[in-house]
Amino acid sequence: MTDETIIALRNYDYLVRTYGLDDVELAWDSDTIVRGDGGYDIGLLTERGFTPATR
């Protein structure tokens, strides 16, 4: 597994464990991570430091 994949999985895991599956969604059609009333570019999942899990 690549480092980028591991970082993305750790970030996604953190979001789901912290906010729950009902509040985190991957919107593939818009390349967005939807959380609550907002969202983030899906590419942020691969960024070290996006969540505390990858700091």
N, CA, C and O atoms as a printed pandas DataFrame, in Angstrom:
     atom_number atom_name residue_name chain_id  residue_number  x_coord  y_coord  z_coord
0              1         N          MET        A               1    0.847   -1.170    0.000
1              2        CA          MET        A               1    0.000    0.000    0.000
2              3         C          MET        A               1    0.896    1.238    0.000
3              4         O          MET        A               1    1.924    1.266    0.677
4              5         N          THR        A               2    0.508    2.242   -0.750
5              6        CA          THR        A               2    1.317    3.460   -0.822
6              7         C          THR        A               2    1.091    4.331    0.414
7              8         O          THR        A               2    0.077    4.203    1.100
8              9         N          ASP        A               3    2.045    5.215    0.687
9             10        CA          ASP        A               3    1.902    6.151    1.804
10            11         C          ASP        A               3    0.653    7.020    1.638
11            12         O          ASP        A               3   -0.052    7.298    2.608
12            13         N          GLU        A               4    0.392    7.438    0.419
13            14        CA          GLU        A               4   -0.774    8.276    0.139
14            15         C          GLU        A               4   -2.078    7.549    0.508
15            16         O          GLU        A               4   -2.993    8.152    1.070
16            17         N          THR        A               5   -2.150    6.273    0.192
17            18        CA          THR        A               5   -3.333    5.479    0.517
18            19         C          THR        A               5   -3.496    5.329    2.022
19            20         O          THR        A               5   -4.603    5.457    2.544
20            21         N          ILE        A               6   -2.411    5.062    2.712
21            22        CA          ILE        A               6   -2.455    4.916    4.166
22            23         C          ILE        A               6   -2.913    6.212    4.825
23            24         O          ILE        A               6   -3.739    6.185    5.737
24            25         N          ILE        A               7   -2.386    7.339    4.374
25            26        CA          ILE        A               7   -2.784    8.638    4.922
26            27         C          ILE        A               7   -4.272    8.880    4.682
27            28         O          ILE        A               7   -4.980    9.319    5.588
28            29         N          ALA        A               8   -4.751    8.598    3.472
29            30        CA          ALA        A               8   -6.165    8.803    3.144
30            31         C          ALA        A               8   -7.060    7.937    4.022
31            32         O          ALA        A               8   -8.085    8.404    4.518
32            33         N          LEU        A               9   -6.679    6.685    4.214
33            34        CA          LEU        A               9   -7.486    5.791    5.047
34            35         C          LEU        A               9   -7.485    6.233    6.508
35            36         O          LEU        A               9   -8.521    6.180    7.171
36            37         N          ARG        A              10   -6.355    6.661    7.003
37            38        CA          ARG        A              10   -6.290    7.142    8.393
38            39         C          ARG        A              10   -7.130    8.401    8.589
39            40         O          ARG        A              10   -7.829    8.533    9.594
40            41         N          ASN        A              11   -7.064    9.320    7.635
41            42        CA          ASN        A              11   -7.874   10.528    7.726
42            43         C          ASN        A              11   -9.362   10.204    7.669
43            44         O          ASN        A              11  -10.141   10.730    8.463
44            45         N          TYR        A              12   -9.762    9.345    6.741
45            46        CA          TYR        A              12  -11.167    8.968    6.624
46            47         C          TYR        A              12  -11.634    8.232    7.876
47            48         O          TYR        A              12  -12.731    8.487    8.374
48            49         N          ASP        A              13  -10.816    7.330    8.381
49            50        CA          ASP        A              13  -11.143    6.592    9.600
50            51         C          ASP        A              13  -11.357    7.550   10.771
51            52         O          ASP        A              13  -12.294    7.384   11.553
52            53         N          TYR        A              14  -10.498    8.539   10.886
53            54        CA          TYR        A              14  -10.640    9.531   11.956
54            55         C          TYR        A              14  -11.970   10.271   11.843
55            56         O          TYR        A              14  -12.684   10.426   12.833
56            57         N          LEU        A              15  -12.299   10.725   10.637
57            58        CA          LEU        A              15  -13.548   11.461   10.445
58            59         C          LEU        A              15  -14.758   10.610   10.818
59            60         O          LEU        A              15  -15.670   11.085   11.495
60            61         N          VAL        A              16  -14.766    9.361   10.380
61            62        CA          VAL        A              16  -15.904    8.482   10.664
62            63         C          VAL        A              16  -15.988    8.165   12.149
63            64         O          VAL        A              16  -17.080    8.176   12.718
64            65         N          ARG        A              17  -14.859    7.881   12.788
65            66        CA          ARG        A              17  -14.882    7.568   14.219
66            67         C          ARG        A              17  -15.249    8.784   15.066
67            68         O          ARG        A              17  -15.871    8.640   16.119
68            69         N          THR        A              18  -14.873    9.965   14.620
69            70        CA          THR        A              18  -15.137   11.178   15.377
70            71         C          THR        A              18  -16.564   11.695   15.166
71            72         O          THR        A              18  -17.228   12.093   16.123
72            73         N          TYR        A              19  -17.034   11.690   13.917
73            74        CA          TYR        A              19  -18.326   12.305   13.597
74            75         C          TYR        A              19  -19.426   11.297   13.277
75            76         O          TYR        A              19  -20.601   11.663   13.248
76            77         N          GLY        A              20  -19.070   10.034   13.035
77            78        CA          GLY        A              20  -20.063    9.006   12.739
78            79         C          GLY        A              20  -20.372    8.890   11.259
79            80         O          GLY        A              20  -20.217    9.840   10.492
80            81         N          LEU        A              21  -20.809    7.707   10.883
81            82        CA          LEU        A              21  -21.133    7.448    9.476
82            83         C          LEU        A              21  -22.295    8.290    8.969
83            84         O          LEU        A              21  -22.382    8.564    7.772
84            85         N          ASP        A              22  -23.180    8.699    9.854
85            86        CA          ASP        A              22  -24.317    9.510    9.442
86            87         C          ASP        A              22  -23.922   10.946    9.109
87            88         O          ASP        A              22  -24.697   11.669    8.483
88            89         N          ASP        A              23  -22.715   11.370    9.524
89            90        CA          ASP        A              23  -22.297   12.755    9.323
90            91         C          ASP        A              23  -21.097   12.900    8.393
91            92         O          ASP        A              23  -20.607   14.012    8.195
92            93         N          VAL        A              24  -20.617   11.806    7.823
93            94        CA          VAL        A              24  -19.474   11.858    6.900
94            95         C          VAL        A              24  -19.855   11.091    5.635
95            96         O          VAL        A              24  -20.258    9.930    5.695
96            97         N          GLU        A              25  -19.723   11.751    4.509
97            98        CA          GLU        A              25  -20.090   11.118    3.245
98            99         C          GLU        A              25  -19.077   11.484    2.171
99           100         O          GLU        A              25  -18.599   12.617    2.118
100          101         N          LEU        A              26  -18.753   10.528    1.322
101          102        CA          LEU        A              26  -17.912   10.804    0.156
102          103         C          LEU        A              26  -18.843   11.037   -1.029
103          104         O          LEU        A              26  -19.530   10.117   -1.472
104          105         N          ALA        A              27  -18.865   12.248   -1.537
105          106        CA          ALA        A              27  -19.696   12.589   -2.688
106          107         C          ALA        A              27  -18.814   12.498   -3.929
107          108         O          ALA        A              27  -18.162   13.470   -4.311
108          109         N          TRP        A              28  -18.799   11.336   -4.547
109          110        CA          TRP        A              28  -17.901   11.076   -5.669
110          111         C          TRP        A              28  -18.186   11.980   -6.861
111          112         O          TRP        A              28  -17.261   12.368   -7.574
112          113         N          ASP        A              29  -19.447   12.319   -7.087
113          114        CA          ASP        A              29  -19.792   13.135   -8.257
114          115         C          ASP        A              29  -19.235   14.556   -8.176
115          116         O          ASP        A              29  -19.008   15.199   -9.201
116          117         N          SER        A              30  -19.015   15.043   -6.952
117          118        CA          SER        A              30  -18.466   16.401   -6.797
118          119         C          SER        A              30  -17.073   16.396   -6.164
119          120         O          SER        A              30  -16.539   17.457   -5.839
120          121         N          ASP        A              31  -16.477   15.204   -5.985
121          122        CA          ASP        A              31  -15.153   15.074   -5.368
122          123         C          ASP        A              31  -15.089   15.813   -4.038
123          124         O          ASP        A              31  -14.165   16.585   -3.782
124          125         N          THR        A              32  -16.091   15.563   -3.193
125          126        CA          THR        A              32  -16.213   16.260   -1.922
126          127         C          THR        A              32  -16.405   15.285   -0.778
127          128         O          THR        A              32  -17.068   14.257   -0.924
128          129         N          ILE        A              33  -15.817   15.618    0.365
129          130        CA          ILE        A              33  -16.124   14.941    1.615
130          131         C          ILE        A              33  -17.176   15.817    2.278
131          132         O          ILE        A              33  -16.885   16.951    2.660
132          133         N          VAL        A              34  -18.382   15.312    2.417
133          134        CA          VAL        A              34  -19.468   16.081    3.014
134          135         C          VAL        A              34  -19.512   15.760    4.502
135          136         O          VAL        A              34  -19.541   14.595    4.898
136          137         N          ARG        A              35  -19.517   16.820    5.328
137          138        CA          ARG        A              35  -19.623   16.645    6.777
138          139         C          ARG        A              35  -20.504   17.749    7.330
139          140         O          ARG        A              35  -20.192   18.933    7.206
140          141         N          GLY        A              36  -21.601   17.348    7.938
141          142        CA          GLY        A              36  -22.527   18.339    8.472
142          143         C          GLY        A              36  -23.078   19.200    7.357
143          144         O          GLY        A              36  -23.564   18.685    6.350
144          145         N          ASP        A              37  -23.007   20.505    7.529
145          146        CA          ASP        A              37  -23.513   21.441    6.531
146          147         C          ASP        A              37  -22.432   21.920    5.568
147          148         O          ASP        A              37  -22.678   22.804    4.747
148          149         N          GLY        A              38  -21.239   21.343    5.665
149          150        CA          GLY        A              38  -20.143   21.800    4.821
150          151         C          GLY        A              38  -19.461   20.653    4.114
151          152         O          GLY        A              38  -19.969   19.533    4.059
152          153         N          GLY        A              39  -18.305   20.961    3.578
153          154        CA          GLY        A              39  -17.567   19.927    2.883
154          155         C          GLY        A              39  -16.132   20.334    2.623
155          156         O          GLY        A              39  -15.742   21.484    2.823
156          157         N          TYR        A              40  -15.359   19.367    2.176
157          158        CA          TYR        A              40  -13.943   19.556    1.881
158          159         C          TYR        A              40  -13.642   18.881    0.556
159          160         O          TYR        A              40  -14.317   17.926    0.173
160          161         N          ASP        A              41  -12.644   19.369   -0.136
161          162        CA          ASP        A              41  -12.173   18.710   -1.348
162          163         C          ASP        A              41  -11.677   17.319   -0.976
163          164         O          ASP        A              41  -10.931   17.159   -0.009
164          165         N          ILE        A              42  -12.085   16.329   -1.733
165          166        CA          ILE        A              42  -11.746   14.944   -1.417
166          167         C          ILE        A              42  -10.231   14.706   -1.421
167          168         O          ILE        A              42   -9.743   13.787   -0.764
168          169         N          GLY        A              43   -9.500   15.526   -2.154
169          170        CA          GLY        A              43   -8.052   15.398   -2.210
170          171         C          GLY        A              43   -7.374   15.641   -0.870
171          172         O          GLY        A              43   -6.240   15.210   -0.661
172          173         N          LEU        A              44   -8.057   16.326    0.035
173          174        CA          LEU        A              44   -7.485   16.571    1.362
174          175         C          LEU        A              44   -7.277   15.289    2.155
175          176         O          LEU        A              44   -6.463   15.257    3.079
176          177         N          LEU        A              45   -8.003   14.237    1.804
177          178        CA          LEU        A              45   -7.814   12.977    2.513
178          179         C          LEU        A              45   -6.373   12.478    2.413
179          180         O          LEU        A              45   -5.890   11.792    3.314
180          181         N          THR        A              46   -5.697   12.815    1.340
181          182        CA          THR        A              46   -4.326   12.336    1.149
182          183         C          THR        A              46   -3.280   13.243    1.781
183          184         O          THR        A              46   -2.083   12.969    1.700
184          185         N          GLU        A              47   -3.736   14.328    2.414
185          186        CA          GLU        A              47   -2.809   15.290    3.014
186          187         C          GLU        A              47   -2.487   14.939    4.462
187          188         O          GLU        A              47   -3.382   14.799    5.295
188          189         N          ARG        A              48   -1.207   14.800    4.743
189          190        CA          ARG        A              48   -0.760   14.587    6.122
190          191         C          ARG        A              48   -1.142   15.827    6.931
191          192         O          ARG        A              48   -0.866   16.954    6.518
192          193         N          GLY        A              49   -1.779   15.614    8.086
193          194        CA          GLY        A              49   -2.185   16.721    8.931
194          195         C          GLY        A              49   -3.619   17.192    8.714
195          196         O          GLY        A              49   -4.083   18.085    9.424
196          197         N          PHE        A              50   -4.328   16.613    7.754
197          198        CA          PHE        A              50   -5.729   16.991    7.542
198          199         C          PHE        A              50   -6.561   16.697    8.797
199          200         O          PHE        A              50   -7.480   17.447    9.124
200          201         N          THR        A              51   -6.237   15.616    9.488
201          202        CA          THR        A              51   -6.849   15.284   10.767
202          203         C          THR        A              51   -5.737   14.973   11.757
203          204         O          THR        A              51   -4.595   14.762   11.348
204          205         N          PRO        A              52   -6.041   14.939   13.038
205          206        CA          PRO        A              52   -5.024   14.579   14.025
206          207         C          PRO        A              52   -4.433   13.183   13.817
207          208         O          PRO        A              52   -3.343   12.896   14.312
208          209         N          ALA        A              53   -5.125   12.332   13.105
209          210        CA          ALA        A              53   -4.634   10.963   12.874
210          211         C          ALA        A              53   -3.370   10.912   12.022
211          212         O          ALA        A              53   -2.658    9.908   12.025
212          213         N          THR        A              54   -3.090   11.988   11.294
213          214        CA          THR        A              54   -1.925   11.977   10.405
214          215         C          THR        A              54   -0.935   13.103   10.703
215          216         O          THR        A              54   -0.150   13.488    9.838
216          217         N          ARG        A              55   -0.974   13.609   11.886
217          218        CA          ARG        A              55   -0.008   14.659   12.260
218          219         C          ARG        A              55    1.299   14.051   12.630
219          220         O          ARG        A              55    2.239   14.769   12.973
